[in-house]
Amino acid sequence: MNERKAFLRALAKDEDDTTTRLVYADWLDERGEHEEADRMRKWDAAKAWLVRFFEENSQGDYHGELNSYEELLEHAHAAVKEAREDWLGFDCGSNESLCEALRENAGAFWRNWSVVTGVPLPADYEKKSGFGCSC
């Protein structure tokens, strides 16, 4: 197995392994992959921001589609795949507090989401951001 696969396998096994992630970032830098190395170094802070954001802005007894940080990531991933020229976002179900927080923090949400997932954002993503609520 090559080194890259070994790093990725270790991170897939424990995504919160900061030591492996930072060693991998150095390894990437040594190979000239500076942007990905930078993303690896930002990953821990980005995930912490997203988890805290979800926990602080989700209603306690929520019965909808967004019941976890992981489900929030999945909704955002689907939104990026389906992004239109004029809109990027998703419906938060009946979670009004999360929807309002996403509207107020769209730029930070999308930037941190992109760091954690490694998925690039479409051009002008902040201008296109919109989040719906079925409240």
N, C-alpha and C positions, 0 to 999 in steps of 0.2 A: 504494500500500500504506500502511495506517495505521501509526503508530509502534509500537503493541503488536505487530502482526504482524512488524514489522522486528526488534524485540527477540527475539521468540520464534524467528524464523527463524535469527537469529545464534546463539542459545543452542542450537538444535537442531543447528546446524553444528559448534559447539564448546561443549559443556556446561561445560567447565572455564575458560571465558573470564571470569575474575573481574571485570575492568573492565566488560564489558558487563552482567554480572549486577548489579553495584553501581549502575551508571547506571540500569538498569531498576528497581531497588529505589527509587531517588530519584524516578524518573518515577511509579512506583506511589504513593508517598507523596504526591506533588503532586496526585494524583487521588483521594486519600482511601482508597486500598486498602492500609491500614497492615498488616493481617495478612499479605497476600501479600508486601509489601515486606520485612517481618520474616523471612519464610520465605526469600526470596531472599538476605538477608544471612547467614542461618545455613547456607545450602546447602553452601558449600565445606567448612566444618567437619564437617557431617553426612556428606557423601560421604567425606571423609578418615577419619572414624571407622568407617564401614561397610567401606571397603576394607581398612583396617588390621585390623579385627575379623575379616574373612573370612580374610585372609592369615595372621594369627596363630593362628587356630583350625581351619584346614583341614589335614588330613593330607596330606603331600607327594605320595604316590603313590595318589591317591584315584580310584577307578573307580565313580562314581555319578552322580547327577543334578545335584549341586551342585559344579560344577567351576570356577565363577568368581563374582566379585562380582555380575555381571549376572544370572546364574542364581539367585543368592540373592534378588535383588530381585524376579525373576519369580515365584519360589515364594511369597514374602511377598505379592505382589499377588494371586495366586490365592487365598491363604488369606484375605485381607481380603474378597474377593468372595464367598467361600463361608463366611464366619464364621457360627457359630451363636450363639445367645444365651449358651451356656455355654462355648464353646471358640473359640480363635483360634490357629492354628499350622499347622505342616506337618511332614512326615516328612523327615528329613535323609538318608535312605538309610543307607548304612553309615558315614557320617562321624560317628563317636561324639564326637570332640573338638568338632566344631562344634555338635552337638546339646547337649552339656553346657554349652558357652559360651552358647548361646542361652537355655537354661534359667536360667542364672545372671545374664544381662544382658538379659532380655526387655524390660524397660521402656526401657532405653537403645536397644536395637535398634529397637523399634517407633517410638520418637520420631524417631530419625535417619532411618529408612526413610520416615516420613511427610513429613519435610522434603525429602528428595531426590525423592520421587515426587510430592508435592503431594496425595496421597490422604489424606483424613481418616481417623482411626482410630475404630472403634466405641467406645461408652461402656464403661468398665471394662476396657479392653483388657489392662491389666497383670494383672488377676485372672483373665482368661480364657486367658491365654497358656499354650500347651503345645506341646512339640516332641517328635516321636517319632524313634526311631532303630531301624533294622532290623538291628542288629548281632547 
